[in-house]
């Protein structure tokens, strides 16, 4: 949760600054991205509502949710492309993260355990998304996804190292 929040916060100011320079209607574009986010979330939830429980029973919570998130991402991308639109990678990532979190909460994963499984679910979903869309995205957009995935993986490695250090320190002190 914290990893992706900080990642999208870091991405958004850059996007806003760039659009303000390139496009004086930067706030209008930001509003448009918020509307796009809302539409994608609603479309994603509607698209998977009927199959959530079935998929989770078939594949288990982590793999089932990852599969559903990937399918929602692919469906949203295809719908956008059919309408001649694009979805900024940071919007797609935010929708994927929020959708995964909602599904985890829906299946009853305790709040304190969500961080532990969220990254694995997202990485699995992004892998499926990457395989399904390979060659369908412009090179620059594909590279943005790769950069975001690498950043998430790096931040998750750091988080796990901190958690591991935090857990091992009390053991050493108690020994």
Backbone as a chain_set.jsonl record, in Angstrom:
{"seq": "XXXXXXXXXXXXXXXXXXXXXXXXXXXXXXXXXXXXXXXXXXXXXXXXXXXXXXXXXXXXXXXXXXXXXXXXXXXXXXXXXXXXXXXXXXXXXXXXXXXXXXXXXXXXXXXXXXXXXXXXXXXXXXXXXXXXXXXXXXXXXXXXXXXXXXXXXXXXXXXXXXXXXXXXXXXXXXX", "coords": {"N": [[0.829, -1.173, 0.0], [1.773, 1.366, 0.944], [4.05, 1.565, -0.631], [3.195, 1.722, -3.336], [1.583, 3.964, -3.126], [3.454, 6.008, -2.57], [4.933, 5.825, -4.89], [3.077, 6.518, -6.919], [2.505, 9.084, -6.088], [4.951, 10.29, -6.479], [5.089, 10.115, -9.226], [2.878, 11.602, -10.109], [3.271, 14.448, -9.476], [5.319, 15.05, -11.306], [4.057, 14.581, -13.733], [2.043, 16.511, -13.607], [3.557, 18.873, -13.521], [4.834, 18.691, -16.001], [2.611, 18.714, -17.744], [1.593, 21.218, -17.175], [3.513, 22.856, -18.239], [3.585, 22.043, -20.925], [0.929, 22.246, -21.581], [-1.278, 24.716, -20.986], [-3.671, 24.253, -19.744], [-3.396, 22.608, -17.482], [-4.638, 21.946, -15.02], [-7.117, 21.254, -15.921], [-6.516, 18.983, -17.375], [-5.642, 17.373, -15.3], [-8.029, 17.058, -13.915], [-9.367, 15.628, -15.85], [-7.883, 13.27, -15.819], [-8.574, 12.348, -13.297], [-11.277, 11.862, -13.698], [-11.026, 9.849, -15.607], [-9.795, 7.902, -14.061], [-11.872, 7.328, -12.203], [-13.808, 6.308, -13.97], [-12.461, 4.062, -14.995], [-12.11, 2.541, -12.648], [-14.792, 1.988, -11.978], [-15.64, 0.597, -14.292], [-13.903, -1.585, -14.114], [-14.657, -2.807, -11.688], [-17.319, -3.46, -12.257], [-16.905, -5.233, -14.39], [-15.713, -7.454, -13.22], [-17.225, -8.244, -11.064], [-19.047, -10.386, -11.101], [-17.501, -12.679, -11.274], [-15.668, -12.86, -9.234], [-15.745, -14.414, -6.738], [-15.858, -17.029, -7.771], [-13.441, -17.225, -9.264], [-11.563, -16.872, -7.247], [-12.056, -19.096, -5.665], [-11.3, -21.084, -7.439], [-8.555, -20.55, -7.975], [-7.343, -19.612, -5.67], [-6.804, -16.902, -3.297], [-4.616, -14.997, -3.847], [-3.586, -15.593, -6.49], [-5.989, -15.665, -7.9], [-7.048, -13.056, -7.539], [-4.982, -11.578, -8.729], [-5.228, -12.466, -11.357], [-7.779, -11.47, -11.987], [-7.364, -8.688, -11.725], [-5.462, -8.281, -13.738], [-6.998, -8.984, -15.99], [-8.932, -6.949, -15.883], [-7.283, -4.717, -16.334], [-6.381, -5.259, -18.932], [-8.812, -5.293, -20.329], [-9.665, -2.63, -19.948], [-7.599, -1.265, -21.284], [-7.95, -2.237, -23.914], [-10.534, -1.259, -24.453], [-10.049, 1.49, -24.345], [-8.222, 1.765, -26.479], [-9.851, 0.989, -28.617], [-11.487, 3.153, -28.73], [-9.792, 5.075, -29.57], [-8.195, 6.221, -27.626], [-5.772, 6.727, -24.966], [-4.417, 5.346, -21.946], [-2.838, 6.732, -19.285], [0.073, 5.261, -17.861], [0.453, 5.63, -15.038], [-2.133, 6.075, -14.131], [-3.377, 3.673, -14.792], [-1.889, 1.944, -13.164], [-2.583, 2.897, -10.614], [-5.313, 2.328, -10.564], [-5.172, -0.477, -10.763], [-3.866, -1.106, -8.342], [-5.696, -0.072, -6.412], [-7.964, -1.558, -7.047], [-7.067, -4.175, -6.532], [-6.661, -3.928, -3.771], [-9.303, -3.451, -2.887], [-10.485, -5.884, -3.593], [-9.007, -7.647, -1.996], [-9.82, -6.791, 0.535], [-12.505, -7.39, 0.287], [-12.514, -10.182, 0.242], [-11.788, -10.645, 2.776], [-9.181, -10.32, 3.815], [-7.092, -9.435, 6.439], [-6.429, -6.022, 7.343], [-3.773, -5.43, 8.182], [-2.313, -7.354, 6.864], [-2.481, -6.883, 4.215], [-0.498, -5.362, 2.807], [1.541, -7.256, 2.618], [0.697, -9.124, 0.708], [-0.196, -7.629, -1.423], [1.749, -6.503, -3.203], [2.803, -8.819, -4.404], [0.519, -9.738, -5.729], [0.063, -7.593, -7.494], [2.433, -7.603, -9.013], [2.218, -10.09, -10.262], [-0.175, -9.654, -11.695], [0.67, -7.56, -13.356], [2.612, -8.863, -14.821], [1.042, -10.673, -16.289], [-0.482, -8.783, -17.688], [1.548, -7.517, -19.151], [2.407, -9.639, -20.807], [0.078, -10.058, -22.292], [-0.237, -7.645, -23.622], [2.054, -7.19, -25.014], [3.787, -5.582, -27.485], [1.507, -4.254, -28.263], [1.407, -1.785, -27.21], [2.678, 1.56, -27.542], [6.223, 2.022, -27.778], [7.353, 3.886, -25.959], [5.355, 4.131, -23.991], [5.208, 1.498, -23.099], [7.751, 1.309, -21.989], [7.436, 3.06, -19.845], [5.748, 1.565, -18.204], [7.475, -0.572, -17.627], [9.493, 0.805, -16.23], [8.016, 1.669, -13.988], [7.295, -0.785, -12.859], [9.821, -1.798, -12.223], [10.563, 0.097, -10.301], [8.634, -0.384, -8.324], [9.31, -3.022, -7.644], [11.894, -2.619, -6.626], [11.362, -0.92, -4.43], [9.777, -2.627, -2.93], [11.61, -4.625, -2.296], [13.28, -3.174, -0.607], [11.432, -2.596, 1.43], [10.842, -5.16, 2.394], [13.356, -5.88, 3.331], [13.638, -4.051, 5.412], [11.521, -4.88, 7.058], [12.399, -7.447, 7.656], [14.819, -6.861, 8.979], [13.758, -5.471, 11.125], [12.336, -7.504, 12.389], [14.35, -9.301, 13.019], [16.013, -7.927, 14.744], [14.72, -7.632, 17.379], [14.849, -10.313, 18.153], [17.576, -10.763, 18.359], [18.208, -9.018, 20.409], [16.808, -10.164, 22.495], [18.114, -12.528, 22.837]], "CA": [[0.0, 0.0, 0.0], [2.627, 2.531, 1.051], [4.996, 1.595, -1.741], [2.552, 2.231, -4.541], [1.139, 5.331, -2.861], [4.578, 6.926, -2.746], [5.327, 5.78, -6.286], [2.152, 7.304, -7.726], [2.657, 10.48, -5.693], [6.148, 10.788, -7.147], [4.794, 10.216, -10.654], [1.878, 12.613, -10.398], [3.776, 15.812, -9.584], [6.064, 15.212, -12.546], [3.07, 14.666, -14.802], [1.371, 17.798, -13.483], [4.497, 19.911, -13.935], [5.031, 18.583, -17.431], [1.434, 19.156, -18.471], [1.426, 22.655, -16.987], [4.423, 23.506, -19.17], [3.181, 21.713, -22.279], [-0.48, 22.55, -21.779], [-1.684, 25.642, -19.93], [-4.863, 23.755, -19.077], [-2.919, 21.49, -16.673], [-5.627, 21.523, -14.032], [-8.19, 20.602, -16.667], [-6.018, 17.655, -17.692], [-5.63, 16.637, -14.049], [-9.424, 16.692, -13.699], [-9.671, 14.593, -16.826], [-7.272, 12.032, -15.331], [-9.386, 11.897, -12.165], [-12.483, 11.279, -14.287], [-10.618, 8.602, -16.232], [-9.582, 6.964, -12.958], [-13.189, 6.913, -11.705], [-14.443, 5.48, -14.985], [-11.755, 2.785, -15.048], [-12.438, 1.781, -11.435], [-16.171, 1.501, -12.089], [-15.647, -0.431, -15.336], [-13.195, -2.756, -13.602], [-15.486, -3.451, -10.668], [-18.466, -4.059, -12.952], [-16.458, -6.331, -15.238], [-15.281, -8.638, -12.478], [-18.092, -8.511, -9.912], [-19.715, -11.68, -11.196], [-16.593, -13.827, -11.272], [-14.684, -12.762, -8.152], [-15.75, -15.574, -5.84], [-15.542, -18.23, -8.54], [-12.022, -17.222, -9.599], [-10.798, -17.033, -6.009], [-12.198, -20.497, -5.265], [-10.54, -21.895, -8.386], [-7.11, -20.302, -7.995], [-6.847, -19.068, -4.408], [-6.949, -15.441, -3.267], [-3.561, -14.22, -4.512], [-3.562, -15.826, -7.934], [-7.299, -15.292, -8.429], [-7.141, -11.593, -7.591], [-4.028, -11.119, -9.746], [-5.835, -12.77, -12.648], [-8.884, -10.525, -12.194], [-6.798, -7.35, -11.922], [-4.865, -8.28, -15.079], [-8.095, -8.969, -16.97], [-9.517, -5.604, -15.863], [-6.325, -3.825, -16.987], [-6.398, -5.563, -20.364], [-10.113, -4.836, -20.85], [-9.654, -1.166, -19.989], [-6.69, -0.851, -22.351], [-8.59, -2.53, -25.192], [-11.642, -0.316, -24.633], [-9.461, 2.798, -24.653], [-7.662, 1.714, -27.826], [-10.963, 0.949, -29.575], [-12.032, 4.509, -28.799], [-8.732, 5.986, -29.976], [-7.665, 6.883, -26.426], [-4.711, 6.047, -24.23], [-4.519, 5.437, -20.492], [-1.497, 6.925, -18.726], [0.463, 4.141, -17.002], [0.256, 5.872, -13.606], [-3.563, 5.904, -13.852], [-3.626, 2.231, -14.849], [-1.286, 1.345, -11.963], [-3.379, 3.286, -9.446], [-6.546, 1.539, -10.638], [-4.82, -1.864, -10.436], [-3.586, -1.156, -6.901], [-6.934, 0.13, -5.656], [-8.829, -2.698, -7.32], [-6.53, -5.307, -5.764], [-6.939, -3.684, -2.349], [-10.734, -3.671, -2.655], [-10.754, -7.317, -3.663], [-8.43, -8.252, -0.792], [-10.722, -6.474, 1.646], [-13.762, -8.098, 0.042], [-12.367, -11.592, 0.613], [-11.55, -10.719, 4.212], [-7.778, -10.269, 4.238], [-6.938, -8.384, 7.461], [-5.752, -4.798, 6.895], [-2.329, -5.475, 8.451], [-1.674, -8.332, 5.981], [-2.677, -6.496, 2.81], [0.79, -4.984, 2.206], [2.352, -8.44, 2.354], [0.263, -9.831, -0.497], [-0.558, -6.692, -2.486], [2.813, -6.388, -4.213], [2.855, -10.074, -5.162], [-0.643, -9.744, -6.617], [0.272, -6.61, -8.563], [3.506, -8.048, -9.908], [1.631, -11.17, -11.052], [-1.121, -9.028, -12.628], [1.442, -6.8, -14.346], [3.256, -9.838, -15.701], [-0.004, -11.114, -17.218], [-0.801, -7.622, -18.521], [2.665, -7.342, -20.072], [2.369, -10.704, -21.807], [-1.095, -9.875, -23.152], [-0.167, -6.397, -24.387], [3.372, -7.053, -25.632], [3.716, -5.126, -28.867], [0.277, -3.493, -28.505], [1.607, -0.439, -26.667], [3.831, 2.281, -28.081], [7.455, 1.714, -27.053], [7.527, 4.82, -24.836], [4.385, 3.765, -22.955], [5.66, 0.214, -22.561], [8.909, 1.598, -21.142], [6.932, 3.654, -18.599], [5.295, 0.447, -17.366], [8.67, -1.286, -17.166], [10.125, 1.638, -15.199], [7.185, 1.641, -12.783], [7.414, -2.125, -12.282], [11.146, -1.873, -11.598], [10.535, 0.925, -9.101], [7.839, -1.117, -7.33], [10.106, -4.166, -7.195], [12.984, -2.098, -5.798], [10.806, -0.438, -3.166], [9.324, -3.801, -2.177], [12.815, -5.254, -1.742], [13.687, -2.353, 0.537], [10.44, -2.776, 2.499], [11.036, -6.498, 2.976], [14.608, -5.85, 4.095], [13.348, -3.33, 6.657], [10.682, -5.75, 7.886], [13.262, -8.53, 8.116], [15.714, -6.28, 9.981], [12.937, -5.153, 12.29], [11.977, -8.751, 13.066], [15.532, -9.996, 13.533], [16.613, -7.165, 15.838], [14.224, -8.014, 18.699], [15.329, -11.648, 18.491], [18.963, -10.643, 18.784], [18.234, -8.353, 21.705], [16.274, -11.076, 23.499], [18.978, -13.705, 22.963]], "C": [[0.878, 1.242, 0.0], [3.568, 2.673, -0.127], [4.349, 2.215, -2.971], [2.023, 3.634, -4.342], [2.274, 6.306, -3.118], [5.017, 6.956, -4.202], [4.394, 6.644, -7.13], [2.213, 8.769, -7.348], [3.879, 11.082, -6.361], [5.879, 10.985, -8.631], [3.865, 11.38, -10.949], [2.429, 14.027, -10.435], [4.556, 16.045, -10.873], [5.099, 15.384, -13.708], [2.404, 16.029, -14.79], [2.289, 18.922, -13.946], [4.688, 19.883, -15.443], [3.813, 19.1, -18.178], [1.203, 20.643, -18.306], [2.329, 23.419, -17.952], [3.941, 23.286, -20.602], [1.763, 22.202, -22.59], [-0.938, 23.48, -20.667], [-2.947, 25.196, -19.203], [-4.512, 22.535, -18.234], [-3.941, 21.008, -15.673], [-6.801, 20.832, -14.713], [-7.779, 19.166, -17.01], [-6.004, 16.791, -16.437], [-7.047, 16.186, -13.702], [-9.852, 15.576, -14.631], [-9.09, 13.252, -16.388], [-8.064, 11.48, -14.153], [-10.678, 11.26, -12.672], [-12.169, 9.934, -14.928], [-10.426, 7.526, -15.167], [-10.923, 6.43, -12.463], [-13.882, 5.975, -12.698], [-13.787, 4.098, -15.043], [-12.064, 1.924, -13.829], [-13.836, 1.191, -11.556], [-16.268, 0.402, -13.138], [-15.0, -1.715, -14.845], [-14.052, -3.521, -12.607], [-16.683, -4.139, -11.322], [-18.055, -5.297, -13.742], [-16.15, -7.598, -14.444], [-16.199, -9.042, -11.334], [-18.676, -9.919, -9.938], [-18.774, -12.875, -11.052], [-15.609, -13.85, -10.11], [-14.634, -14.033, -7.319], [-15.357, -16.855, -6.571], [-14.039, -18.321, -8.817], [-11.167, -17.469, -8.36], [-10.895, -18.472, -5.513], [-11.358, -21.399, -6.157], [-9.033, -21.773, -8.175], [-6.522, -19.88, -6.66], [-6.854, -17.556, -4.463], [-5.883, -14.687, -4.059], [-3.613, -14.364, -6.024], [-4.881, -15.411, -8.581], [-7.452, -13.79, -8.571], [-6.192, -11.036, -8.648], [-4.604, -11.325, -11.143], [-6.945, -11.774, -12.974], [-8.375, -9.111, -12.462], [-6.19, -7.246, -13.325], [-5.95, -8.205, -16.153], [-8.746, -7.588, -17.038], [-8.598, -4.614, -16.577], [-6.37, -4.007, -18.507], [-7.692, -5.056, -20.994], [-10.16, -3.322, -20.973], [-8.763, -0.65, -21.114], [-7.332, -1.073, -23.722], [-9.731, -1.557, -25.475], [-11.112, 1.065, -25.006], [-8.94, 2.82, -26.087], [-8.757, 1.697, -28.889], [-11.587, 2.327, -29.761], [-10.975, 5.546, -29.161], [-8.105, 6.75, -28.823], [-6.49, 6.09, -25.874], [-4.967, 6.237, -22.741], [-3.102, 5.626, -19.964], [-1.143, 5.778, -17.773], [0.23, 4.391, -15.512], [-1.215, 5.746, -13.219], [-3.894, 4.412, -13.825], [-3.082, 1.543, -13.598], [-2.106, 1.674, -10.72], [-4.681, 2.493, -9.408], [-6.258, 0.091, -10.247], [-4.599, -2.028, -8.938], [-4.872, -1.062, -6.096], [-7.899, -1.034, -5.843], [-8.367, -3.92, -6.523], [-6.828, -5.14, -4.275], [-8.41, -3.927, -2.03], [-11.071, -5.152, -2.66], [-10.187, -8.044, -2.448], [-9.321, -8.001, 0.419], [-12.024, -7.255, 1.511], [-13.668, -9.565, 0.455], [-11.929, -11.759, 2.059], [-10.102, -10.771, 4.659], [-7.647, -9.138, 5.257], [-6.07, -7.236, 6.948], [-4.234, -4.887, 7.063], [-1.596, -6.478, 7.559], [-1.734, -7.929, 4.509], [-1.355, -6.136, 2.132], [1.603, -6.205, 1.796], [1.969, -9.147, 1.055], [0.0, -8.904, -1.684], [0.505, -6.627, -3.583], [2.907, -7.653, -5.05], [1.707, -10.15, -6.166], [-0.409, -8.796, -7.79], [1.368, -7.045, -9.529], [3.003, -9.176, -10.818], [0.683, -10.593, -12.105], [-0.377, -8.276, -13.731], [2.171, -7.723, -15.315], [2.249, -10.34, -16.746], [-0.363, -9.998, -18.202], [0.292, -7.421, -19.569], [2.676, -8.382, -21.178], [1.229, -10.481, -22.802], [-0.975, -8.651, -24.056], [1.17, -6.203, -25.087], [3.212, -6.709, -27.112], [2.479, -4.292, -29.179], [0.393, -2.051, -28.021], [2.748, 0.245, -27.407], [5.054, 2.036, -27.186], [7.634, 2.597, -25.82], [6.596, 4.46, -23.672], [4.78, 2.446, -22.29], [6.842, 0.427, -21.617], [8.481, 2.231, -19.821], [6.431, 2.57, -17.652], [6.489, -0.311, -16.789], [9.353, -0.506, -16.047], [9.337, 1.597, -13.895], [7.284, 0.285, -12.089], [8.759, -2.272, -11.582], [11.194, -1.074, -10.304], [9.765, 0.222, -7.982], [8.652, -2.28, -6.767], [11.241, -3.715, -6.275], [12.47, -1.645, -4.43], [10.319, -1.602, -2.301], [10.512, -4.532, -1.568], [13.298, -4.493, -0.519], [12.735, -2.544, 1.713], [10.639, -4.121, 3.188], [12.318, -6.561, 3.793], [14.394, -5.142, 5.426], [12.52, -4.187, 7.6], [11.534, -6.862, 8.473], [14.217, -8.02, 9.196], [14.955, -5.971, 11.259], [12.574, -6.392, 13.076], [13.197, -9.42, 13.68], [16.166, -9.248, 14.7], [16.053, -7.547, 17.202], [14.698, -9.402, 19.111], [16.759, -11.58, 19.003], [19.052, -10.006, 20.155], [17.777, -9.297, 22.8], [17.191, -12.256, 23.737], [20.109, -13.475, 23.926]], "O": [[0.729, 2.093, -0.877], [3.851, 3.786, -0.57], [4.904, 3.133, -3.574], [2.01, 4.425, -5.285], [2.09, 7.314, -3.801], [5.431, 8.003, -4.7], [4.858, 7.419, -7.966], [1.994, 9.628, -8.202], [3.861, 12.245, -6.765], [6.393, 11.929, -9.232], [4.051, 12.077, -11.946], [2.089, 14.77, -11.356], [4.466, 17.119, -11.467], [5.303, 16.24, -14.569], [2.218, 16.64, -15.842], [1.862, 19.819, -14.673], [4.703, 20.93, -16.091], [3.956, 19.846, -19.147], [0.667, 21.281, -19.212], [1.967, 24.495, -18.428], [3.894, 24.224, -21.398], [1.449, 22.53, -23.734], [-0.982, 23.068, -19.507], [-3.255, 25.726, -18.135], [-5.233, 21.538, -18.256], [-4.107, 19.803, -15.485], [-7.409, 19.926, -14.143], [-8.597, 18.248, -16.944], [-6.319, 15.603, -16.5], [-7.245, 15.059, -13.247], [-10.61, 14.686, -14.245], [-9.726, 12.212, -16.563], [-8.21, 10.264, -14.026], [-11.123, 10.241, -12.143], [-12.948, 8.988, -14.81], [-10.841, 6.381, -15.348], [-11.094, 5.219, -12.317], [-14.47, 4.968, -12.304], [-14.478, 3.084, -15.13], [-12.258, 0.715, -13.956], [-14.038, 0.013, -11.263], [-16.912, -0.62, -12.902], [-15.49, -2.809, -15.125], [-14.156, -4.746, -12.68], [-17.017, -5.272, -10.976], [-18.776, -6.294, -13.76], [-16.315, -8.703, -14.96], [-15.978, -10.073, -10.7], [-18.783, -10.567, -8.897], [-19.225, -13.976, -10.735], [-14.795, -14.768, -10.012], [-13.58, -14.661, -7.21], [-14.606, -17.671, -6.038], [-13.434, -19.377, -8.625], [-10.169, -18.188, -8.418], [-9.918, -19.013, -4.995], [-10.77, -22.371, -5.683], [-8.317, -22.774, -8.194], [-5.301, -19.798, -6.534], [-6.904, -16.976, -5.547], [-6.22, -13.819, -4.865], [-3.677, -13.372, -6.75], [-4.888, -14.868, -9.685], [-7.926, -13.302, -9.597], [-6.557, -10.12, -9.385], [-4.48, -10.458, -12.007], [-7.04, -11.291, -14.102], [-8.901, -8.416, -13.331], [-6.381, -6.245, -14.015], [-5.825, -7.446, -17.114], [-9.076, -7.109, -18.123], [-9.068, -3.768, -17.338], [-6.394, -3.035, -19.262], [-7.668, -4.457, -22.07], [-10.635, -2.788, -21.975], [-9.128, 0.292, -21.817], [-7.268, -0.201, -24.589], [-9.883, -1.085, -26.602], [-11.664, 1.731, -25.882], [-9.182, 3.775, -26.826], [-8.611, 2.319, -29.942], [-12.146, 2.63, -30.816], [-11.222, 6.749, -29.072], [-7.538, 7.822, -29.03], [-6.248, 4.945, -26.259], [-5.65, 7.175, -22.332], [-2.249, 4.764, -20.174], [-1.977, 5.37, -16.964], [-0.15, 3.47, -14.789], [-1.519, 5.351, -12.094], [-4.608, 3.947, -12.937], [-3.734, 0.662, -13.037], [-2.299, 0.812, -9.863], [-5.105, 2.04, -8.345], [-7.017, -0.504, -9.482], [-5.091, -2.983, -8.335], [-5.113, -1.874, -5.203], [-8.573, -1.445, -4.899], [-9.181, -4.615, -5.914], [-7.202, -6.099, -3.6], [-8.73, -4.543, -1.013], [-11.85, -5.621, -1.831], [-10.821, -8.96, -1.925], [-9.544, -8.899, 1.231], [-12.579, -7.725, 2.504], [-14.638, -10.129, 0.962], [-11.722, -12.88, 2.523], [-9.817, -11.22, 5.769], [-8.043, -8.006, 4.977], [-5.104, -7.451, 6.217], [-3.489, -4.465, 6.178], [-0.366, -6.454, 7.504], [-1.107, -8.564, 3.661], [-1.11, -6.558, 1.002], [2.272, -6.199, 0.763], [2.83, -9.708, 0.377], [-0.022, -9.357, -2.829], [0.177, -6.69, -4.767], [3.072, -7.58, -6.268], [1.895, -10.571, -7.308], [-0.653, -9.153, -8.942], [1.232, -6.868, -10.74], [3.326, -9.209, -12.006], [0.728, -10.991, -13.269], [-0.752, -8.348, -14.901], [2.328, -7.398, -16.492], [2.563, -10.421, -17.934], [-0.526, -10.241, -19.397], [-0.004, -7.184, -20.74], [2.922, -8.062, -22.341], [1.395, -10.69, -24.004], [-1.552, -8.627, -25.143], [1.4, -5.157, -25.694], [2.589, -7.444, -27.878], [2.402, -3.683, -30.246], [-0.422, -1.201, -28.378], [3.685, -0.418, -27.851], [4.917, 1.864, -25.975], [8.023, 2.111, -24.758], [7.005, 4.484, -22.511], [4.695, 2.304, -21.07], [6.921, -0.207, -20.565], [9.094, 1.97, -18.786], [6.657, 2.64, -16.445], [6.507, -0.648, -15.605], [9.747, -1.083, -15.034], [9.924, 1.501, -12.817], [7.35, 0.219, -10.862], [8.831, -2.807, -10.476], [11.794, -1.511, -9.323], [10.194, 0.231, -6.828], [8.679, -2.496, -5.556], [11.515, -4.358, -5.262], [13.072, -1.95, -3.4], [10.44, -1.56, -1.077], [10.427, -5.011, -0.437], [13.679, -5.095, 0.485], [13.172, -2.644, 2.859], [10.609, -4.209, 4.416], [12.363, -7.221, 4.831], [14.91, -5.581, 6.453], [12.779, -4.22, 8.802], [11.409, -7.186, 9.653], [14.402, -8.68, 10.219], [15.467, -6.191, 12.357], [12.509, -6.346, 14.304], [13.1, -10.037, 14.741], [16.792, -9.867, 15.559], [16.837, -7.772, 18.124], [14.928, -9.647, 20.295], [17.112, -12.258, 19.968], [19.877, -10.405, 20.977], [18.293, -9.246, 23.917], [17.057, -12.932, 24.757], [20.926, -14.369, 24.144]]}, "num_chains": 1, "name": "protein.A"}
